[in-house]
């Protein structure tokens, strides 16, 4: 199962500390929009959304460290997605950038925006895990579980992964699966990132207009109604939208409504 980006998109690499982040880019004269994917995905998992937005934005789809075609992560290495994102944006010469992230990529995007408010024009967060920093023992157990998951992925063929994906997400558009399958064979067992910041402090630190997109908790969204209220109270720059019929993979489960929400938000910033 080969994943080929559309004609006209370019591939590049941005230098970061002790490595590089690979990216695909739509190009064009629109404002830059940097996309950060979730855990075990890769940049091209954004391809469907990027194709829709490409006429109006210069979309840059990063592969996180230990994912996709970016630098690998060895045993015991610490992954800092916030630092990597900041360095990649700088290496690409971007300023007043639009940033969007999904899941762990959304947490990294929020951390970057809070740390560098002068460099972010607007921020979109797709169902970030609003959880506190893990205690050492909890992190060790989470890492072991993640390593088991990656080992399972690596033991499977593309056809087996495709079947697994269809079983887990029968409602997804078929165009979502080639990149999803490829990403599962590219992720490193040590790629679980270190998220040391408290999400509340990141939310408080946001100075740019922010859109929080979330699904329904009963369908697997990682955000509760109470957390939406808390986040909104913490920062008046944040607007939250609940997308019906979607869980954690909001754009994959209700693509049309996410596109409407993102386009409407970005048109006003």
N, C-alpha and C positions, 0 to 999 in steps of 0.2 A: 504494500500500500504506500505509494509515493505521494508526498505532499509537495506540490509545486506552487509557489506564490504566483499571482497573476502577472502577466507581462507588464513591464514598466516598473515594477517594484525593484528596489535595490537591496543588496545585502552588504553589511559592514560590521565592523567591530570597534567598540569604544574601550579605550584603555582605562582600567581601574587598578587600584592597589593590588599588586601580586596577581594580576590576571587581566581578563578582558570580558566584556559583555557583547555577545553577538546580537544583531538586530536586523530586522527587515523594515523597509521604509517605503511608503507610497510615493513620497515626493509631492511636488506641486507647490503652488504659491500660497496656500492657506497657512494659518497659524499652526505651529507644531503642537502635536498632541502625543504625549508619551504614554504608552500602555504597559502596565506591569501585571503579569499573569499570576495565577494562583499556584499553590504547591502541586508539583508533579506535572504541570502543564508546560507549554513553551510559548514563545511569542506568537507563533502562527496560529495558536488557538484563538487569537483575536481576529483571524482573517475575515470572517464573515462580517463582523462589525466594521473592520477597517475598510472593506470594500464599499460599504454603505456610506462611510464618512469621508472617503478619499476625495470626492469632488470638492470638498470644502475645507479639508484639513490635511496637513502634512503629517501622516500618522506614522509613528515610530513604535514598533513592537519589539521590546527587549526580551531576550532570554535571560532569566536570572542565573546567577552563578550556580553551577551544579545542575543546570537544566539546559535543554536544547543544545545549541552549539557553543555555549559559553564555556569559560574555564571550568575545569573539573574541581571537585572538592574531595580531598583525601580524608582519611580517618582522623578524627580529632580536630580538624580545622573548624574555625568559627565563621559562620556565614552572617554578614551584616548587610541585609538588603537595603537599608536606608542609606548607608554610606556608599554602596555600589551605585544606587540610583543617583545620588548627588554627584558622584564622580562622572558617571556616564553623561548626565545632562551637561556638565561642564565640558567634558571632552568633545561633545557634539556642538559646542558653542551656542547652546540654546539659552534664551532669556525670555522671561514672562511666558513661560511654557504652560500649556494645559496638561494636566496629569489625570490619568484614570487608572485605577487598579482594582483587581478582583481578589477577594479573600485575603491571603497573606500578602499579596501584591497591593491590596488596598491599605493594609496596615503600614506597609513600607512607604506607600505614597503619602499617607497622612503624616508619618514621621518625617519624611523629606519636606513636605510643605510646612510643617510646624517649625522645623529647624532652619528653613531657608524661605521665609515668607516673601522676601523681595524678588524671588525668582519664579514664583508660581502665580499665574494669572487666575486660574480656577482649578478646582479639584472635584473629581467624581469618584466616589467610593462604592463599589459593588459588593455588598454583603461581607464586610470585613469581620473577622472574629474579634469581638469586643471582650477580650479576656485579659486578666491581669498577667504580669510576668510570672513564668513558672518557677516554682521552687526547684532546687537541684534534683531532688528525687523524682518529682513529677516530670521534669524535663528528660531525665534518663529513661523513664518508662515510655514517654512519648517517642523518644528517639529509637528505642528498641522496636516499638510498634511500627514506626515509619520504615525502618530498615527491613523489617519483615515484609511490608507492603511492596517496597522496591524490589526485593529479592523475588517476590512472586511475579511482579511485572516482567522482570528480566528473564524469567523461566518460560514465559509464554511466547507463542508465535504472534505475528500480526493478526492472523485470522482469529486466533483465540482471544486476543485483546479486543478485536472488533466485536466479537460475539459477547464478551463481557460488557463492553460499553453499551451495546444495544439492550442487554438485559437490565442494566442498572438505570439506563436513561432512554426508555423507548419513545419518549416524546421529542427527543432532540431531532433537529433537522439533520439529514444524512451528511450534509457538508461539514458538520462539526467533527465527525469521527476521524478522518485521516490525520489531522494534526494531533488530536487527542491520543490516538494510537501511537503515533511517532514519538510523542512526548514521554510516554510511559517507558519506552525503551531507551530514552536518553537521560533520564534523571539519575543522579547519584544517590547512593544510600546515605551520604553525609550531608545532603543538601537541605536538611531541615534548618531553617534560619533561626537566629537568635533575635528575639523581639523583647528587649529589656525595658522598653518604655511602657508606662501605664497609658492605656488608650485614652483615659480621661485627660491626661496632661497634653497628649497630642491634639485632642479635640479643642481644648482650651487655647492652644497655641496657633490654631488656624486663623489666618488673617485674610485669606482670599475666599470668594464665594465657593461654597462647598455643597455638593449634592450627594446625599446618602441614599443609595438605591438598595432596597432589601426586599426579600421575598416573605413568604408566610412561614412562621416557625413550625407549624404542623406539617409542612412540606419539606422541612430541612434547613430553612434559613437559620443562620447563626446569630441573628439579632432578635431580641425580644421587644415587645411593645414598650416595656419599661425602659430598656436601654435607648430606644428611639427618643423617648421623652427626656431621658437624662442627657443624651447628647445634644438635643435641641436646647435644653436649658443651659448647658455649659457654654454654648457658643451661638450667638444670634446670626453668624454668617452661614450656619448650617441649615439646609432644608432637606427634609426626609420624604421619600416617596416609597410607598409600599406597592409592589407589583403583584397583581393577583395571579394565581395559578402557577407561581414560581417558588422554588426553594432557594438553596444556596447558589446554584448556577443560574442566576436570575436571567441573564441575557440569552442563555441557551434554552430556557424554558418558557420565556415570553419575550421573544426577540423584538416583536413589533412595538410593544409598550416601552421597552428599554430604549429603543432608538428614538421614539417620540420624546421620552423624558430627557435623554442626553442632548438631543438636538435643540429642544426647547430651552434647556438650561444654558448650553453653550452660546446660543444666539443672544442671550441677554448679558453676557459678561464682557 
